[in-house]
Amino acid sequence: MERVTNLASERPVVIFSKSSCCMCHTIKTLFNEFGVNVAVHELDEMPRGREIEQALSRFGCPTLPAVFIGGELVGGANE
């Protein structure tokens, strides 16, 4: 969970995503269209992405995308 916290705090807006997820793509596009400089972590392209995905589930976000603003989880597509 510490890794998630560290990654989520690296920029004002951080999205944990999967490159093949259409909802993740939609959320990333939405933020980009608003001109937000988002840090995106594609979990399916990271060596330890599965571990991070499991930690996000324990964090309270069982599905992707997981959006953090100011280091705080605000949710994903459903929130």
C-alpha angles and dihedrals in degrees: 000000000000090000090054091049092050094048092044091055098051094091136010091257122033127175125195107205148155118237092225096050114106093200090051089052091051094051093046090049092049093054092044092051089055088053096247116157098227128188106220123196112195101205094195089059097047123090092230097028094124090057091051090049090053091049090051088054090054087047089062101265108104095172136045142283098056112191123199123189118187090353092301124114109243094174136246139267094325097050 
